[in-house]
């Protein structure tokens, strides 16, 4: 046993936990830096390969793969063990990076993003399983704080690298770099996860739920490609209904994808997953469409636009570090404050993104990041604490899958809003100015649902394990 203070960083890294911690942080870096760099370079990718109508697919396609992978990671970790499964996840992501780097056309590039999403989803999902199983509950707050810190580092280095590469005319080098990093990650996994629990076989893979989940996300993803407004909106609604069907099927399935009673909003898991989903979805328009809007309307360089959008992640890091030590009633208070910050950020950005003083744009982006900094670690910790032992693997990986599903839905809804006001026809002052309003207005209803769910989670929801 370690003689260190049981709540200290020294104790967290003792007793063989250091290599596990290092692997998780490396995986978080790959996921965070890749997403931030991609947001910065997408305007250059669009100009090189064409296909502005498919703009949001680079993100939505990534998340389709990430959702399916993340949702299945809990069961796969039971079947094959974390060590082997994590190593394979790194290989898959590296292959996707190579596909995007060598893409001769937008179709190949998007296929590469889909494969990257699979690898990244497994990496993220296995990281959550590792946190749930390999760290004592007393260390969860510090582990999540470290995850946030890595995101903060990625916020600084990601846009810097992406912007410099774009200015030198070689956006493809970004993906070659990530292919190399993920190859190193895959090779290191067997050593960094030494001592992890062995495979137990598990009950199998919930193929039916995964198939329906993929269908629902795909329906939402194609909605922003349709030229008829009524049809686009109908596809989004159909996709959301299919996602609800996943929850209904899962509750009656022999092999479950989600923890028991995940659709019950009277439980911490049910209301917590809904809050994660809705709040994440409501935040996606800023990171996807912010860079091209700032470049078009304000004359920003790719590097400057990347750092402007990076204010969201920087604020997330600062806010998370500021409240990491909160306990008791303040956990719930910070979560509620965070949800309200997100709602405020959408209103500010809708009013000022196009023509307002840039300080208001920075404030809106910072409030959006602070919203998750104040709330995310506490939401995840409370959901993990509410899981039964039987559901720990699938419940922890579901945190990642739910967040990524929300991101894909948010990307698609923002894409529908942007394209309906002319963005798919090309990046002009008129299309950028209209999109700057509607990508935020369109997701305010989702934000309201997220606020309601989080207030329920921190209020009347029952913290009982089925």
Secondary structure, DSSP 4 states (H G I P E B T S, - for coil): ---S-TTSHHHHTTTTHHHHHHHHHHHHHHHHHHHHHHHHHHHHHHHHH--GGGTTHHHHHHHHHHHHHHHHHHHHHHHH-HHHHHHHHHHHHHHHHHHHHT-SSHHHHHHHHHHHHHHHHHHHHHHHHHHHHHS-GGGHHHHHHHHHHHHHHHHHHHHHHHHHHHHTT-THHHHHHHHHHHHHHHHHHHHHTTTPPPP---S---HHHHHHHHHHHHHHHHHTT-SSHHHHHHHHHHHHHHHHHHHHHHHT-SS-SS-TTTT-TTBHHHHHHHHHHHHHHHTHHHHHHHHHHHHHHH---HHHHHHHHHHHHHHHHHHHHHHTT--THHHHHHHHHHHHHHHHHHHHHHHHTTTS-HHHHHHHHHHHHHHHHHHHHHHHHHHHHT--STTHHHHHHHHHHHHHHHHHHHHHHHHHHHHHTTGGG---HHHHHHHHHHHHHTTHHHHHHHHHHHHHHTTT-B----
